[in-house]
């Protein structure tokens, strides 16, 4: 998995959406991230320090390509605006599901 800066993550995400337009899908995950890369220590060991601020870890996967980014709290609004405009531009290829009408018997 490649950890990218926020702007380069958005450009790579655009490329993933374009590659998966005809066939395939893009999976996204959003998680709260505290900055610790180590597992929780066992009993008797000192606990990990509590973070002063939490961040957001965003991952995207399409077939074998995986990308990720970490967003600080102060950058959330700017990233959210750019991410929503990216989604509006790339989610136009969704197929409309046809509803099948069934006749119900009146009893």
N, C-alpha and C positions, 0 to 999 in steps of 0.2 A: 504494500500500500504506500502510496506517495503522499506525503504531507506537503500541501501547497499553501501559498499565501492566498488571501481572500479573493483578490482580483484574478489571479491565474486559475484559481479553483473554478470561478464562474466561466472563464473562457473554455477550460477543459470540459466542464459540464455541458456547455453548449455543443461542443464537438461530440460528446457522448449521446446527446439527444439526437443530433443529426445522423449519427451512424446507426442508431436504433430506430430510425423513422420507418423503414420498410419492414424489418422484422427484428424482434428482440425487445428488451425492456431495460429500464434503468431503475435500480433500487436505491432508495435514499433512506438514511437513518440519521436521527438527531438525538444526541445524548448530552446530558449535563457532564461537564468535565472539570475536575478539580486540579488538574496539573500533575497528579501523582502517576508515575509510570510503574511503580513498584506494587506488588500485592500487599494485602493487609498482613502485618506481622503476627506471628503466633503469640500465644499467651506468655506473659513474663517479659516480653520485649516492649520497649517504649512504643506507643502508638504513633501513627503518622500525624504530622501537624495539620491542624484545621486550616483550610485555605482562606485567604482574606476575601477573595472574590471567585465566583465560579465562572467558567467559560462554557461555550457550546461547541461540541465536536460534531461535525457533519461529515458523513461518509456517502460516497456514491459508487455504485458498482454496475457495470455493464459487461456481461460475459466475463472475460478474464481481466479487464481493466478496472483498477480500483484507485480512487482518489479520495483525499480527506483534507479538511481544514479545521482550524481552531479559531473561534471568533471570541474576542474580548467583549465585555459588557458594554463598553463605550462605543463599539463599532456595530452593534446589533441593528440599529435603525437603518444605517446606510446599507448594510448587507441585505436586510430584509427588502428594501425598496428595489435593489438591483436583482435580487433573487426572484421577486414576484414579477418583475418585467420580463425576466428570462423565461419563467414558466408560461406567462401569457403568450409569448412569441413562439414557444416550442410545443405546446400541448394542443395544437390545432389538428393533429393527425389522428385523434381518437375516433374509433369507429362507433357509430350509433347502434345501440342494441335494439333490434326489432322485437316488439312485444307481440306475442301470439295471443289472439283473442280466442277465448274458449266460451262456448255456450254453456250456461248453467241451467239445470232443470229447475223449474219452479215447482216446489212440492206443496 
